[in-house]
Amino acid sequence: GESVGLHLPTLSVQEGDNSIINCAYSNSASDYFIWYKQESGKGPQFIIDIRSNMDKRQGQRVTVLLNKTVKHLSLQIAATQPGDSAVYFCAENAGGTSYGKLTFGQGTILTVHP
Amino acid sequence: GAVVSQHPSRVICKSGTSVKIECRSLDFQATTMFWYRQFPKQSLMLMATSNEGSKATYEQGVEKDKFLINHASLTLSTLTVTSAHPEDSSFYICSASEPNRPWGVDFFGQGTRLTVV
């Protein structure tokens, strides 16, 4: 079936650098995308979301970019901190009758070195 | 923000026994909850959609008789792993959609680490 995938399984950065985590999706019917952060042994934590009628959305230190032409999603974290170290997942929702039902990407392990 | 609570956080059981995991929405009513399974170093895989007052909808390949789901109220869904085997050992996570968002946001419980010995 269709799925969401990630280009980079691991990412290591220095504290203070900006991080960019990428995600490719294949379901053209998806109209809602979310980035989650998951720390070891915990459930996913909502970071930021974006609707398909937008191409950019900003939060606190985070920005999500959506390129529907190439079905690509990215999460930018500014001034990355050691506390940002975790696994990051993108997820998509096709809406309609599958409201709330998410398909997750494979995840990227972000390691921030002090 | 909306809070979803899952219990227990860890459980060890003997092979052949059953284990029940609870998922509660603490400050909102959730007509729909979702159950995921996550193996080590892998992504979350949706197992089933739990619907309040009706039968759960299972994803392809998930045995409904093995993973019993009950959603008896708007704030509680339970997942029972019946006749557990070592291969059922995994991290089980529930989520609920926060209804006040125009397109819904899923908030997740803290997960349950199941170890079958």
Interface residues (C-beta under 8 A of the other chain):
Chain A: D31 Y32 I34 Y36 G41 K42 G43 P44 Q45 F46 D49 R51 F89 A91 N93 G95 Y99 G100 K101 L102 T103 F104 G105 Q106 G107
Chain B: G1 V4 Q6 T32 F34 Q42 S43 L44 M45 L46 T49 F91 I93 S95 S97 W103 G104 V105 D106 F107 F108 G109 Q110 G111 R113
